[in-house]
Amino acid sequence: MTARIGAALLGVSVLLGGCTSGDGASYENAALDTGDQRASYGIGFQYGGQLSDARDRLDRMAFMRGFEDALQGNEQPLSRDEIQTALQTFSEEIAAVAQAEETRVAEANAAEGVTYLAENGARDGVITTESGLQYEVLRTGDGPSPTREQTARLHYLGTLIDGTEFDSSYARDEPAEFDVGRLIAGFTEALTLMQVGSHFRVVIPSDIGYGVRGGGGGSSIGPNATLIFEIELLEIIG
């Protein structure tokens, strides 16, 4: 289990929300002037977010008792085995809840994707390929098409079907360069269908996108998400 004794530190910034000092000061106005104060805040902030999934179940008073006992070297009221068993059970229950929520989101995204693809595929000008990729030519280019072995220079905007923007080279005001064959399958396929100078709107089903794992790492791309990209192919490099 990854939580173990470190779980106490992981929850510092979340759990201090229920604590005040004797003079009525709270964490919200804690001083951050000295190096130690800033470092202490950094420890809390760094580790606190890692327990966000468990914040509704953590008993703040029990946590602070354990935290202070550890800091002060006090005698533990619970044995190591009792603590380990409780932490193991707690971690497993939190993981089960998170997995159930991920499954629910994945199923909802898959169903919404099927509906969106059916509606989008029925629009005039939308072409659906054998893989399920859908594309619409917004502007036709007159240059060559890239191969999987080449690098493409392009502008792109990526959104979910609800309009949430998750990535954009336009926002960075700098075209992106990608090895065509190293992208998600749907994006690679779309680029190989384009000619330099063209502008496509493409819809990528989840099975040729990020699949059931989603974008990961805090990405807004959830499991089984259908993706929409506008792509302008500017240049082929190499």
RAZI-V984809 format. One record per residue. N is the residue number from 1. D_CENTER is the distance of its C-alpha to the mean C-alpha in Angstrom with 2 decimals. Layout:
BEGIN
N,D_CENTER
N,D_CENTER
END
This chain:
BEGIN
1,22.47
2,20.19
3,20.99
4,24.78
5,26.64
6,23.70
7,22.19
8,24.69
9,23.44
10,19.79
11,20.78
12,23.09
13,21.50
14,20.56
15,23.95
16,26.21
17,25.66
18,28.58
19,30.89
20,33.59
21,36.32
22,39.98
23,40.57
24,37.94
25,35.39
26,31.75
27,28.55
28,27.90
29,30.87
30,30.88
31,32.30
32,30.21
33,33.21
34,33.99
35,32.17
36,32.02
37,30.61
38,27.83
39,27.08
40,27.13
41,24.69
42,22.39
43,22.65
44,21.84
45,18.87
46,17.40
47,17.89
48,17.81
49,14.12
50,13.83
51,16.01
52,14.38
53,14.28
54,17.99
55,19.22
56,21.14
57,23.09
58,23.99
59,27.62
60,27.82
61,31.52
62,31.36
63,28.52
64,30.56
65,33.63
66,32.03
67,30.51
68,33.93
69,35.81
70,33.81
71,34.33
72,38.02
73,38.76
74,40.03
75,41.06
76,38.38
77,39.35
78,37.30
79,37.82
80,35.24
81,35.24
82,34.71
83,31.75
84,30.21
85,30.77
86,29.30
87,26.14
88,25.78
89,26.29
90,23.97
91,21.09
92,21.82
93,22.00
94,18.69
95,17.09
96,19.06
97,17.93
98,14.20
99,15.10
100,17.21
101,14.60
102,12.22
103,15.44
104,16.36
105,13.28
106,13.70
107,17.36
108,17.04
109,14.82
110,17.35
111,20.25
112,19.12
113,18.54
114,22.04
115,23.58
116,22.07
117,23.08
118,26.53
119,27.05
120,25.82
121,27.85
122,30.94
123,30.86
124,33.54
125,32.54
126,29.48
127,29.93
128,28.24
129,28.45
130,29.17
131,25.55
132,24.51
133,23.20
134,24.51
135,25.62
136,27.79
137,29.84
138,29.82
139,31.94
140,33.83
141,34.08
142,37.12
143,35.76
144,34.93
145,31.89
146,29.73
147,29.79
148,27.09
149,28.75
150,28.58
151,26.27
152,25.51
153,25.29
154,23.65
155,22.07
156,19.22
157,17.19
158,14.23
159,13.70
160,12.96
161,16.24
162,16.18
163,16.25
164,12.84
165,12.63
166,9.55
167,11.83
168,15.57
169,18.29
170,20.56
171,18.77
172,19.39
173,22.90
174,22.95
175,22.96
176,20.69
177,22.29
178,20.98
179,22.80
180,23.17
181,23.20
182,20.04
183,17.57
184,16.18
185,19.47
186,19.49
187,19.02
188,21.67
189,23.98
190,23.72
191,24.66
192,27.61
193,28.90
194,28.96
195,31.73
196,31.55
197,31.86
198,30.28
199,27.55
200,25.74
201,23.46
202,21.69
203,19.89
204,18.09
205,18.13
206,15.35
207,17.81
208,18.13
209,14.52
210,11.55
211,13.38
212,12.81
213,10.09
214,7.68
215,5.62
216,4.43
217,4.36
218,2.40
219,2.08
220,4.80
221,6.15
222,7.15
223,9.90
224,13.00
225,11.89
226,14.76
227,14.26
228,16.86
229,17.87
230,20.90
231,22.18
232,25.24
233,26.68
234,28.60
235,29.97
236,30.17
237,30.35
238,32.42
END
